[in-house]
Structure formats: C-alpha cells, structure tokens
Amino acid sequence: MSRKAGLVNAVDCHIGQRLQLRRVMLGLSQSDLAKRCGVSFQQIQKYETAGNRIPASRLFDLSQALETSVAFFFAGLPGNFPPETKAIRSMRVSEPKEDDPLSKNESLQLVNLYWGLASDEQRDMIMKMLKTLNGVTD
C-alpha cells in the first residue's frame, strides 16, 4: 500500500498539535508528560513537532497519561469514515483558523490560571479588570 507524499506528515503534525493542546490544557510540562509515559522530554518535543511519529502503543500510553481517548488526537482530520462512525463524524472538531484566539496555547493557559484561582471573588476581580481594560460595560 502506498501513501501520498506529505499526507503522513500532515497527519503526524495534526496529532502532535493535539498532543500539545491536551498537555497544555492539563497544565503539564513536556517533562511532566514524559515522566508519566516513561520517555524523555525530548521525545515528547519530537512527537509534538512531528519530528518523530508516535507508535500506536505510545499513543495509547499518551491518551492514558492525558486522561483522554485515542480518538482525541484524530479529531478534526478529514477522511473516509465507515457508516457506523456517522455520529462520531458529526462531532468532529474543525480546523482552527490562524487568527482564532482559542487555538492558541496562551488562551488555554489563561483559562487554566483563571479557574485555578482560589475563589469566586478573585475570578470576579479578574473579569472586571479585563472588561475595564477592553472598555466593556455591563
């Protein structure tokens, strides 16, 4: 079976980006994730940048360490799906646009920090500050 040139690379890149996304969502460093999986942080770097392909068994290990399904890494990829996956296909995540702030790691970090605050009062203060800085009035 032959593969089209570049197709595998695009899939590897997508999976690496999803790996990084989930890691950042959980507030883990590359070293933290590496320890959970028994690999070096350099290997995690290579997976995230698609420098190395992720073997199926390692992808399973990563899904366990990141508390998600293996399918998470494939969400948003185009492809031919058998009829029995129609429901899953309808839940696919679309590709983020470059200017979409929600696709940036900084946004995920901000959300994690916001929800990491100890009280509703602190979150309310931050929200008021952001609204003031953006000229938003209620």
C-alpha positions in Angstrom: 0.0 0.0 0.0 1.4 3.4 -1.0 1.0 6.6 0.8 0.7 10.0 -0.8 3.7 12.2 -0.2 3.0 14.7 2.6 -0.2 13.1 3.8 1.5 11.2 6.6 3.4 14.3 7.6 0.2 16.3 7.8 -1.5 13.7 10.0 1.6 13.5 12.2 1.6 17.3 12.6 -2.1 17.2 13.5 -1.6 14.5 16.1 1.4 16.4 17.5 -0.6 19.6 17.8 -3.5 17.8 19.5 -0.9 16.2 21.9 0.4 19.6 22.8 -3.1 21.1 23.1 -4.1 18.4 25.6 -0.9 18.7 27.6 -1.3 22.4 27.9 -4.9 22.1 28.8 -3.9 20.0 31.7 -1.1 22.4 32.7 1.6 19.8 32.2 5.1 20.5 31.0 6.8 18.3 28.5 8.9 16.8 31.3 5.8 16.0 33.4 4.2 14.2 30.5 7.5 12.4 29.7 7.7 11.1 33.3 4.1 9.8 33.1 5.0 7.9 29.9 8.5 6.8 30.7 10.2 8.7 27.8 12.5 11.7 27.6 11.1 15.2 27.3 13.0 15.4 24.0 10.8 12.6 22.7 7.7 14.5 23.7 9.1 17.5 21.9 9.7 15.4 18.8 6.1 14.0 19.0 4.6 17.4 19.3 6.6 18.8 16.3 6.1 15.7 14.2 9.8 15.1 14.2 9.0 11.5 15.2 5.9 9.5 14.5 4.0 8.3 17.5 3.7 4.5 17.6 0.2 3.2 18.3 1.2 1.7 21.7 2.8 5.1 22.7 -0.3 7.0 21.5 -2.4 4.7 23.8 0.1 5.5 26.7 -0.2 9.2 26.0 -4.0 9.0 26.0 -3.9 7.4 29.4 -1.4 9.9 30.8 -3.5 12.8 29.4 -6.8 11.3 30.6 -8.4 11.3 27.1 -9.3 8.9 24.4 -7.0 8.0 21.5 -9.7 9.5 19.2 -9.0 12.9 20.7 -5.7 13.0 18.7 -7.5 12.4 15.4 -10.4 14.9 15.9 -10.7 17.3 13.0 -8.9 15.2 10.4 -10.7 14.8 7.1 -11.1 11.3 5.8 -13.4 8.5 4.7 -15.4 7.1 7.6 -17.5 3.9 7.6 -21.2 4.4 8.1 -21.1 3.2 11.7 -19.0 6.2 12.7 -21.5 8.8 11.4 -22.3 10.0 14.9 -18.6 10.4 15.7 -18.0 12.2 12.3 -20.7 14.8 13.1 -18.8 15.7 16.4 -15.5 16.3 14.6 -13.6 19.4 15.6 -13.0 21.7 12.7 -9.5 23.0 11.9 -8.8 26.2 13.8 -8.1 29.4 11.9 -4.8 31.1 12.4 -6.4 34.2 13.9 -8.6 32.2 16.3 -7.5 33.2 19.8 -9.0 29.9 21.2 -6.5 27.9 19.2 -3.5 29.5 20.9 -1.7 27.9 23.9 -1.8 31.3 25.7 -5.6 31.2 25.7 -5.5 27.7 27.3 -3.0 28.9 29.9 -5.2 31.9 30.7 -8.3 29.7 31.2 -6.3 27.3 33.4 -5.0 30.1 35.5 -8.4 31.7 35.8 -10.0 28.5 37.0 -7.1 27.9 39.3 -7.9 30.9 41.3 -9.0 30.1 44.9 -12.3 31.9 45.0 -15.2 33.3 43.0 -14.3 36.8 44.3 -10.8 36.5 42.7 -12.3 35.4 39.4 -14.8 38.3 39.6 -12.0 40.8 40.1 -10.1 39.4 37.1 -13.2 39.5 35.0 -13.9 43.1 36.0 -10.3 44.1 35.3 -10.4 42.5 31.8 -13.7 44.2 31.0 -12.3 47.6 32.1 -9.1 47.2 30.0 -11.3 46.3 27.0 -13.7 49.1 27.5 -16.7 46.7 28.1 -19.5 48.0 30.2 -22.3 45.8 31.6 
